[in-house]
Amino acid sequence: MLARWIRRLAGYPVPTTEMVRGIEVIVINTRPDIETVDVLARLDEGLGLIERFTPHYFRHLRRDFGQIVVERYACRGAYFPDSGRCLVELTFAVNRDFSTAQVAATIVHEGMHARLHALGFPLDVADRARQERFCRRGEIEFARAVPNGGPILERAMAAVRSADDEVAPAVDPDEAARRIAEVDREALRGRRG
């Protein structure tokens, strides 16, 4: 309790932790224009789609993820094998330009990475393109099962057909952090103005 107050007084976001469909979800909301309750609702809806349309993937998620963390990041999602955490990008999770099924597809994708890790496959850079294609195939299966999965299917199929350096591009973390900070500053300016 004291740590939460110290974080709040220092201006740092206070993480919100909830159980969503049996999976621990931590939301680190650094954006005052985003309601944490909306993030949790979209995640619940997305996990519900996975549970209903690809229950085998949902069972794996519950076993393979230590947690789902929602925070600002340079891409829609990521899997961190050292902690067993799935990351879903904060603004993507609540952006109504993307369907709940698209958010769910990102979780399925990261779940495929977690599945590979749980099965003992090394998650090294040399094998990244092949593993990304494997994860996209999970998205394809989900897209074919869920209503209105067309945009998911189209994006995943394009990625599967891409060259290795396109299906698994390298991301410069410094450049990504700079762009995120710039977008967040603009969002805050727009909220004040």
C-alpha positions as CSV (number, residue, x, y, z in Angstrom):
1,M,0.0,0.0,0.0
2,L,2.8,2.4,0.9
3,A,4.6,1.6,-2.4
4,R,1.5,2.5,-4.4
5,W,1.2,5.9,-2.6
6,I,4.9,6.6,-3.2
7,R,4.6,5.8,-6.9
8,R,1.5,8.0,-7.2
9,L,3.2,10.9,-5.4
10,A,6.3,10.6,-7.6
11,G,4.1,10.7,-10.7
12,Y,4.7,7.1,-11.8
13,P,1.8,5.0,-13.0
14,V,0.3,2.6,-10.4
15,P,-0.1,-0.8,-12.0
16,T,-3.5,-2.4,-11.8
17,T,-3.6,-6.1,-11.3
18,E,-6.7,-8.2,-12.1
19,M,-7.5,-11.8,-12.8
20,V,-9.1,-12.1,-16.3
21,R,-10.5,-15.5,-17.2
22,G,-7.9,-17.1,-14.9
23,I,-4.9,-15.2,-16.2
24,E,-3.2,-12.5,-14.1
25,V,-3.3,-9.2,-16.1
26,I,-1.2,-6.2,-15.1
27,V,-2.1,-2.8,-16.7
28,I,0.5,-0.1,-16.5
29,N,-1.5,2.8,-17.8
30,T,0.7,5.8,-18.5
31,R,-2.0,7.6,-20.6
32,P,-4.6,9.7,-18.8
33,D,-6.7,9.6,-21.9
34,I,-7.2,5.8,-21.6
35,E,-9.4,4.2,-18.9
36,T,-7.9,1.1,-17.4
37,V,-11.3,-0.4,-17.0
38,D,-11.7,-0.2,-20.9
39,V,-8.3,-2.0,-21.3
40,L,-9.5,-4.8,-19.0
41,A,-12.8,-5.1,-20.7
42,R,-11.2,-5.4,-24.2
43,L,-8.8,-8.0,-22.9
44,D,-11.7,-9.9,-21.3
45,E,-13.6,-9.8,-24.6
46,G,-10.5,-10.9,-26.6
47,L,-9.7,-13.8,-24.2
48,G,-13.4,-14.7,-24.4
49,L,-13.1,-15.0,-28.2
50,I,-10.0,-17.2,-27.9
51,E,-11.7,-19.4,-25.3
52,R,-14.8,-19.8,-27.5
53,F,-13.3,-20.2,-31.0
54,T,-9.9,-21.8,-30.3
55,P,-10.3,-23.4,-26.8
56,H,-7.1,-25.4,-27.3
57,Y,-5.1,-22.1,-27.6
58,F,-6.8,-20.7,-24.5
59,R,-5.9,-23.7,-22.4
60,H,-2.2,-23.3,-23.5
61,L,-2.3,-19.6,-22.7
62,R,-3.4,-20.3,-19.1
63,R,-0.5,-22.7,-18.8
64,D,2.2,-20.9,-20.7
65,F,1.8,-17.3,-19.7
66,G,2.9,-16.2,-16.3
67,Q,1.0,-12.9,-16.8
68,I,-0.3,-10.6,-19.5
69,V,1.1,-7.1,-19.1
70,V,-0.5,-4.2,-20.9
71,E,1.7,-1.1,-21.3
72,R,3.1,1.2,-24.0
73,Y,5.4,-0.6,-26.3
74,A,6.9,-0.4,-29.8
75,C,4.6,-3.1,-31.3
76,R,1.2,-4.7,-30.8
77,G,2.5,-7.5,-28.6
78,A,5.6,-9.4,-27.4
79,Y,6.4,-12.5,-25.4
80,F,9.2,-12.4,-22.8
81,P,10.5,-15.9,-22.2
82,D,12.6,-15.0,-19.1
83,S,9.4,-13.9,-17.2
84,G,6.8,-15.8,-19.1
85,R,5.0,-12.6,-19.7
86,C,2.8,-11.7,-22.7
87,L,2.8,-8.0,-23.5
88,V,-0.1,-6.3,-25.2
89,E,0.4,-2.7,-26.2
90,L,-1.8,-0.3,-24.3
91,T,-3.0,2.0,-27.1
92,F,-3.6,-1.0,-29.4
93,A,-5.7,-2.8,-26.8
94,V,-8.2,0.1,-26.7
95,N,-8.0,1.4,-30.2
96,R,-11.5,0.9,-31.7
97,D,-10.0,1.0,-35.2
98,F,-8.9,-2.6,-34.4
99,S,-11.5,-5.2,-33.6
100,T,-11.4,-7.2,-30.4
101,A,-10.6,-10.2,-32.5
102,Q,-7.5,-8.4,-33.7
103,V,-6.4,-7.8,-30.1
104,A,-7.1,-11.5,-29.4
105,A,-5.1,-12.6,-32.5
106,T,-2.1,-10.7,-31.0
107,I,-2.5,-12.7,-27.8
108,V,-2.8,-16.0,-29.8
109,H,0.4,-15.0,-31.7
110,E,2.3,-14.4,-28.5
111,G,0.8,-17.5,-27.0
112,M,2.4,-19.5,-29.9
113,H,5.8,-18.0,-28.9
114,A,5.1,-19.1,-25.3
115,R,4.1,-22.6,-26.5
116,L,7.4,-22.9,-28.4
117,H,9.3,-21.8,-25.3
118,A,7.4,-24.2,-23.1
119,L,8.2,-27.1,-25.5
120,G,11.9,-26.2,-25.2
121,F,12.6,-24.5,-28.5
122,P,15.3,-21.9,-28.2
123,L,13.9,-18.4,-29.0
124,D,17.1,-17.2,-30.7
125,V,17.4,-14.6,-33.4
126,A,18.8,-17.1,-36.0
127,D,15.5,-19.0,-36.1
128,R,13.2,-15.9,-35.7
129,A,11.6,-15.9,-39.1
130,R,10.6,-19.5,-39.0
131,Q,9.2,-19.0,-35.5
132,E,7.3,-15.9,-36.6
133,R,5.7,-17.9,-39.4
134,F,4.7,-20.6,-36.9
135,C,3.0,-18.0,-34.8
136,R,1.3,-16.4,-37.8
137,R,-0.2,-19.8,-38.5
138,G,-1.9,-19.7,-35.1
139,E,-3.4,-16.4,-36.1
140,I,-4.6,-17.9,-39.3
141,E,-6.3,-20.7,-37.5
142,F,-7.9,-18.2,-35.1
143,A,-8.9,-15.9,-38.0
144,R,-10.7,-18.7,-39.8
145,A,-12.6,-19.7,-36.7
146,V,-13.7,-16.3,-35.3
147,P,-16.4,-14.1,-37.0
148,N,-15.1,-11.3,-39.1
149,G,-11.6,-12.7,-39.1
150,G,-10.8,-11.3,-42.5
151,P,-8.4,-8.5,-41.5
152,I,-6.5,-10.9,-39.2
153,L,-6.2,-13.5,-42.0
154,E,-5.1,-11.0,-44.6
155,R,-2.3,-9.6,-42.3
156,A,-1.1,-13.0,-41.2
157,M,-1.1,-14.5,-44.7
158,A,0.9,-11.5,-45.9
159,A,3.4,-12.0,-43.1
160,V,3.8,-15.7,-43.8
161,R,4.6,-15.0,-47.5
162,S,7.1,-12.2,-46.6
163,A,10.9,-12.4,-46.8
164,D,12.6,-13.4,-43.6
165,D,13.8,-9.9,-42.7
166,E,10.2,-8.6,-43.2
167,V,8.4,-11.3,-41.2
168,A,10.8,-10.7,-38.3
169,P,12.2,-7.2,-38.6
170,A,14.7,-5.9,-36.2
171,V,13.4,-3.0,-34.0
172,D,15.7,-0.3,-32.7
173,P,14.6,0.1,-29.1
174,D,15.9,3.7,-28.7
175,E,14.0,4.8,-31.9
176,A,10.9,3.0,-30.8
177,A,11.0,4.7,-27.3
178,R,11.5,8.1,-29.0
179,R,8.5,7.6,-31.2
180,I,6.3,6.4,-28.4
181,A,7.2,9.4,-26.3
182,E,6.5,11.7,-29.2
183,V,3.0,10.2,-29.8
184,D,2.2,10.3,-26.1
185,R,3.2,14.0,-25.9
186,E,0.9,14.7,-28.8
187,A,-2.0,12.8,-27.2
188,L,-1.5,14.8,-23.9
189,R,-1.3,18.1,-25.8
190,G,-4.6,17.3,-27.7
191,R,-6.3,16.4,-24.4
192,R,-5.3,19.7,-22.8
193,G,-6.0,21.9,-25.9
